[in-house]
């Protein structure tokens, strides 16, 4: 247990032993540095020097922390997640199939963006699981609201999941990650089991192997994705994003109709609740700030994508709702267009 996060990774005996040795020596910071250097099997960049990781422990903002942790493109993704198209798609999928009062399990939760959103909207009994300790550390340190009812666990989803059997129906979700996993059928079966009778399983941003932009990871075609979760509603990524911008529930489609979508969202819900449109926007009373892509409200500028790779992946779709230049719009419109965001205080 480091920084309040259980570390339960499989096949990392050397990492565990070094972290435990540091804890036994009364040096929790060094234990954290050991775990912050641990990555998933897809990451292809070297870990920063230990001194830099030690400095990350004292970072004052999410922006500084992702730089010191050497998270590169993933750090850019985390910093600008609140206005990218796949985030809007995740909100629409969650809106169409909301947790209601069911416990939530967010698998491959990353830095906890969606857990934060649900916590701010009053949801309780939230659990996030991810294989990368650094992402969970960012969630706890910078993204989640202080005192939020969120448990975080560092564990491999390709190994047996460290979650108890459901005592009541759960809302189980996995966004923007399943296309990386080879054993998709086993993963979805486990998600169904952990959701329990009356539970829901949401799979967001599943890359479409038939689309030129869907080649990353190990994608499937829409029919194959739907076959993993029989009886699920299927949504085009573009429809999900458009629904959030328009503040409406998304419209499902048949898998055979989705050959042209970049990615799919799927939702199986044993006990479907009515859509909760409040989840499409910030929670009431949340402080809003200008989208960093535009500078500040006092010194606005033309829209500037954060990185070439981000621009290539998200730019064309994001440009359908993010204007080229900062516009002075009524508050609801500025929120809808993602000019104003509910960023964490220490963004």
C-alpha positions in Angstrom: 0.0 0.0 0.0 1.7 3.2 -1.2 0.0 6.7 -1.2 -3.2 5.0 -0.1 -3.3 2.8 -3.2 -3.0 -1.1 -3.0 -0.4 -2.3 -5.5 -1.4 -5.8 -6.7 0.3 -6.3 -10.0 1.1 -9.8 -11.3 4.5 -10.8 -12.5 6.3 -7.9 -11.0 8.1 -9.6 -8.1 11.2 -7.5 -8.4 9.2 -4.2 -8.3 7.2 -5.4 -5.3 10.3 -6.4 -3.4 12.0 -3.1 -4.0 9.0 -1.1 -2.9 8.4 -3.2 0.2 12.1 -2.9 1.1 11.8 0.9 0.9 8.6 0.8 3.1 10.4 -1.4 5.6 13.2 1.1 5.7 10.7 3.8 6.6 11.1 5.6 3.2 7.6 5.7 1.6 8.8 8.3 -1.0 11.4 5.8 -2.4 8.7 3.2 -2.5 6.5 5.5 -4.5 9.3 6.2 -6.9 9.8 2.5 -7.5 6.1 2.2 -8.4 5.9 5.4 -10.4 8.6 4.0 -12.7 6.5 0.8 -13.4 4.6 0.9 -16.7 2.3 -1.2 -18.8 3.5 -3.5 -21.6 2.4 -1.1 -24.3 4.6 1.8 -23.1 7.7 2.3 -25.3 9.6 5.1 -23.5 12.2 4.8 -20.7 11.3 5.8 -17.2 12.7 9.2 -16.0 15.7 9.2 -13.6 14.8 8.5 -9.9 15.7 12.1 -9.0 13.1 13.4 -11.4 10.5 11.0 -10.1 11.3 12.1 -6.5 10.7 15.7 -7.8 7.3 14.6 -9.2 6.2 13.7 -5.6 6.3 17.4 -4.8 4.7 18.8 -8.0 2.1 21.4 -7.5 -0.1 20.8 -10.5 -1.2 18.0 -12.8 0.7 19.7 -15.7 4.0 19.7 -13.8 3.5 16.2 -12.5 2.9 14.6 -16.0 6.0 16.3 -17.3 8.2 15.1 -14.4 6.7 11.6 -14.7 7.7 11.5 -18.3 4.2 10.6 -19.5 4.6 12.2 -22.9 1.6 11.7 -25.1 -0.4 10.1 -22.3 0.3 13.2 -20.1 -1.1 15.4 -22.9 -4.2 13.1 -23.1 -4.8 13.5 -19.4 -4.4 17.2 -19.3 -6.8 17.8 -22.2 -9.2 15.0 -21.6 -12.0 17.3 -20.6 -12.6 18.6 -24.1 -11.5 15.7 -26.4 -14.1 13.9 -28.5 -13.7 10.5 -26.8 -14.4 12.2 -23.4 -17.6 13.7 -24.8 -18.5 10.2 -26.1 -17.9 8.7 -22.7 -20.2 11.2 -21.1 -23.0 10.4 -23.6 -22.6 6.6 -23.1 -22.8 7.1 -19.4 -25.8 9.4 -19.7 -27.7 6.9 -21.9 -26.9 4.1 -19.4 -26.3 5.9 -16.0 -25.1 4.2 -12.8 -28.2 5.5 -10.9 -27.6 4.1 -7.4 -25.5 1.2 -8.4 -21.8 0.9 -7.3 -19.4 1.9 -10.1 -16.3 0.0 -11.1 -14.1 1.8 -13.7 -11.7 -0.6 -15.3 -8.5 0.9 -16.8 -9.6 4.1 -15.1 -6.5 6.1 -16.0 -6.2 9.3 -14.0 -9.8 9.0 -12.8 -11.5 11.6 -15.0 -14.8 9.8 -15.2 -14.7 8.8 -11.5 -14.2 12.5 -10.6 -17.2 13.5 -12.8 -19.4 10.9 -11.1 -18.3 11.9 -7.7 -19.0 15.6 -8.3 -22.5 14.5 -9.5 -23.1 12.9 -6.1 -22.4 9.3 -6.9 -20.9 7.1 -4.2 -19.3 3.7 -3.9 -16.8 4.3 -6.8 -13.8 2.0 -7.5 -11.1 2.6 -10.1 -8.6 -0.1 -11.3 -5.6 0.5 -13.5 -2.4 -1.3 -14.2 -0.2 1.8 -14.0 0.4 3.2 -10.5 1.4 6.6 -11.8 -2.0 7.2 -13.3 -3.7 6.3 -10.1 -1.3 8.5 -8.1 -2.3 11.4 -10.4 -5.9 10.6 -9.9 -5.6 10.8 -6.1 -3.2 13.7 -6.0 -4.7 16.1 -8.6 -7.9 14.9 -10.3 -10.3 13.4 -7.8 -12.0 15.9 -5.4 -10.5 15.8 -1.9 -12.3 13.2 0.2 -14.2 11.7 -2.8 -15.6 8.3 -2.1 -13.3 6.6 -4.6 -11.2 3.5 -3.9 -8.2 3.0 -6.3 -6.4 -0.3 -6.9 -3.3 -0.9 -9.1 -3.8 -4.4 -10.7 -3.6 -6.2 -14.0 -6.9 -6.8 -15.7 -5.3 -9.7 -17.6 -4.9 -11.5 -14.2 -7.8 -12.4 -11.8 -9.4 -9.2 -10.7 -9.0 -8.2 -7.1 -12.7 -7.4 -6.7 -15.2 -9.3 -4.5 -18.3 -10.9 -6.1 -21.2 -8.4 -6.4 -23.6 -8.2 -3.5 -25.9 -6.1 -5.6 -26.0 -4.9 -9.2 -23.0 -2.9 -10.3 -22.2 -0.4 -13.1 -19.0 -1.7 -14.7 -17.3 0.4 -17.3 -14.1 0.4 -19.4 -13.3 3.4 -21.7 -10.6 3.8 -24.2 -8.6 0.7 -23.2 -10.2 -2.6 -24.2 -8.8 -2.5 -27.7 -5.3 -2.9 -26.2 -6.2 -6.2 -24.5 -5.7 -9.5 -26.4 -8.1 -11.6 -24.4 -11.2 -9.4 -25.0 -13.8 -12.2 -24.7 -12.5 -13.2 -21.2 -12.4 -9.6 -20.1 -16.0 -8.9 -21.2 -17.2 -12.2 -19.5 -15.5 -11.1 -16.3 -17.1 -7.6 -16.5 -20.5 -9.3 -16.9 -19.9 -11.5 -13.9 -18.7 -8.5 -11.8 -21.7 -6.5 -12.9 -24.1 -9.1 -11.5 -27.8 -9.6 -12.2 -29.4 -6.2 -12.9 -26.0 -4.6 -13.5 -24.6 -2.8 -16.5 -21.4 -3.1 -18.6 -20.2 -0.1 -20.7 -17.4 -0.4 -23.2 -16.3 3.0 -24.6 -14.1 4.0 -27.5 -13.6 0.5 -28.9 -11.4 1.1 -32.0 -13.0 0.0 -35.3 -10.6 -2.1 -37.4 -12.4 -1.1 -40.6 -11.6 2.6 -40.1 -8.2 4.2 -40.9 -8.1 5.9 -37.5 -8.9 2.7 -35.6 -5.7 0.8 -36.2 -4.1 1.4 -32.8 -3.9 -1.5 -30.4 -5.8 -4.7 -31.3 -9.0 -3.4 -32.8 -12.1 -5.4 -34.0 -14.7 -4.6 -36.6 -18.2 -3.5 -35.3 -19.8 -6.9 -35.7 -17.0 -8.6 -33.8 -17.2 -6.0 -31.0 -21.0 -6.5 -30.7 -20.5 -10.3 -30.5 -18.5 -9.9 -27.3 -21.5 -8.3 -25.5 -24.7 -9.9 -26.9 -27.8 -7.8 -26.4 -25.8 -4.6 -26.0 -26.8 -1.2 -27.5 -24.2 -0.1 -30.0 -23.3 3.5 -30.7 -21.0 5.3 -33.2 -18.4 7.4 -31.6 -19.4 10.4 -33.7 -23.0 10.1 -32.6 -22.0 9.9 -28.9 -19.9 13.1 -29.2 -22.6 14.9 -31.1 -25.2 13.9 -28.5 -23.1 15.5 -25.7 -22.6 18.7 -27.7 -26.4 18.9 -28.5 -27.3 17.9 -24.8 -29.4 14.9 -25.8 -29.3 11.2 -25.4 -27.4 9.3 -28.2 -29.1 7.1 -30.7 -28.0 3.5 -31.0 -27.4 1.7 -34.3 -27.1 -1.8 -35.6 -23.4 -3.1 -35.7 -23.6 -3.6 -39.5 -24.4 0.1 -39.8 -21.2 1.2 -38.0 -18.5 0.2 -40.6 -17.7 3.9 -41.1 -17.3 4.9 -37.4 -13.9 5.5 -35.9 -14.8 3.7 -32.7 -17.8 2.1 -31.0 -19.5 2.4 -27.6 -21.4 -0.6 -26.3 -23.7 -0.8 -23.3 -25.4 -3.8 -21.8 -27.8 -3.0 -19.0 -29.9 -5.7 -17.3 -32.1 -3.1 -15.6 -31.9 0.0 -17.7 -32.4 3.4 -16.1 -33.8 6.4 -17.9 -31.0 8.6 -19.5 -29.6 11.1 -17.0 -28.9 14.3 -19.1 -27.3 16.0 -16.1 -24.2 13.9 -16.6 -23.5 15.6 -19.9 -22.3 18.8 -18.2 -20.6 20.0 -15.0 -22.2 19.3 -11.7 -24.2 22.2 -10.3 -22.0 24.7 -8.4 -18.8 23.5 -10.0 -16.3 26.3 -10.7 -15.6 26.6 -14.4 -12.4 27.7 -16.1 -11.4 28.6 -19.6 -10.2 25.8 -21.8 -6.4 25.9 -21.8 -6.4 25.4 -25.6 -7.5 29.1 -25.7 -5.2 30.7 -23.1 -7.2 32.5 -20.5 -10.5 34.5 -20.4 -8.4 37.6 -19.8 -6.0 36.9 -22.6 -7.8 34.7 -25.1 -6.1 33.4 -28.2 -6.8 31.3 -31.3 -7.3 27.6 -30.6 -4.0 25.8 -30.3 -3.9 22.0 -30.3 -1.6 20.7 -27.5 0.5 18.4 -29.7 0.7 17.2 -33.3 -0.3 13.7 -32.3 -3.3 15.0 -30.4 -4.2 17.2 -33.3 -4.1 14.2 -35.7 -6.2 11.9 -33.5 -8.7 14.4 -32.1 -8.4 17.6 -34.0 -10.8 17.1 -37.0 -13.6 15.9 -34.7 -12.9 18.4 -31.9 -13.1 21.2 -34.4 -16.8 20.5 -34.9 -17.5 22.0 -31.5 -14.3 23.9 -30.4 -14.3 27.1 -32.5 -11.2 28.2 -34.2 -11.0 31.4 -32.0 -12.2 32.2 -28.6 -15.8 33.4 -28.6 -17.7 35.3 -26.0 -20.8 33.1 -25.6 -23.6 32.8 -23.1 -22.6 30.5 -20.2 -24.7 27.4 -21.3 -23.3 27.7 -24.9 -19.7 28.1 -23.7 -20.0 25.0 -21.6 -21.7 23.1 -24.3 -18.9 24.0 -26.8 -16.3 23.2 -24.2 -14.9 26.7 -24.0 -15.5 26.5 -20.3 -14.5 23.4 -18.4 -14.7 22.0 -14.8 -11.0 21.4 -14.6 -9.4 20.3 -11.3 -8.2 23.1 -9.0 -4.6 22.1 -9.5 -4.8 21.4 -13.2 
